[in-house]
């Protein structure tokens, strides 16, 4: 995991900042503020954020949107040479989709202690997928807290 001060191009923190921009778009649209980007060869090939309210679809999580966009961009369903950066730990549904897409890396910011995949099994991702948590955890957690505080 790269330190927060490391903002060089192609660092985990740099890419997570791009995912954070997507989370901010979700926040502004009154969606749970989760953002995701997919990266191939150090290029962002997909950007997404939660659309569950807008689409009235419980499966329209940022990860699901990003997987679909990346697969369309690449013209294939497997993303085994790609990394995904997500502002919140994937839920079990999204971890399953990430498994089937066979991503090379999953990098997330804030843990989800209630619904994150680790609450069920840390091995829900594809066996070849490497994963890292905690990149920009504070900023992403604060955005989520702010959103839910406004809802209460």
Rosetta blueprint (number, residue, H / E / L):
1 X L
2 X L
3 X L
4 X L
5 X L
6 X L
7 X L
8 X L
9 X L
10 X L
11 X L
12 X H
13 X H
14 X H
15 X H
16 X H
17 X H
18 X H
19 X H
20 X H
21 X H
22 X H
23 X H
24 X H
25 X H
26 X H
27 X H
28 X H
29 X L
30 X L
31 X L
32 X L
33 X L
34 X L
35 X E
36 X E
37 X E
38 X E
39 X E
40 X E
41 X L
42 X L
43 X E
44 X E
45 X E
46 X E
47 X E
48 X E
49 X E
50 X L
51 X L
52 X H
53 X H
54 X H
55 X H
56 X L
57 X L
58 X L
59 X L
60 X L
61 X L
62 X H
63 X H
64 X H
65 X H
66 X H
67 X H
68 X H
69 X H
70 X H
71 X H
72 X H
73 X H
74 X H
75 X L
76 X L
77 X L
78 X L
79 X L
80 X L
81 X L
82 X E
83 X E
84 X E
85 X E
86 X E
87 X E
88 X E
89 X L
90 X L
91 X E
92 X H
93 X H
94 X H
95 X H
96 X H
97 X H
98 X H
99 X H
100 X H
101 X H
102 X L
103 X L
104 X L
105 X E
106 X E
107 X E
108 X E
109 X E
110 X E
111 X L
112 X L
113 X L
114 X L
115 X L
116 X E
117 X H
118 X H
119 X H
120 X L
121 X L
122 X L
123 X L
124 X L
125 X L
126 X L
127 X L
128 X L
129 X L
130 X E
131 X E
132 X E
133 X E
134 X L
135 X L
136 X L
137 X H
138 X H
139 X H
140 X H
141 X H
142 X H
143 X H
144 X H
145 X H
146 X H
147 X H
148 X H
149 X H
150 X H
151 X H
152 X L
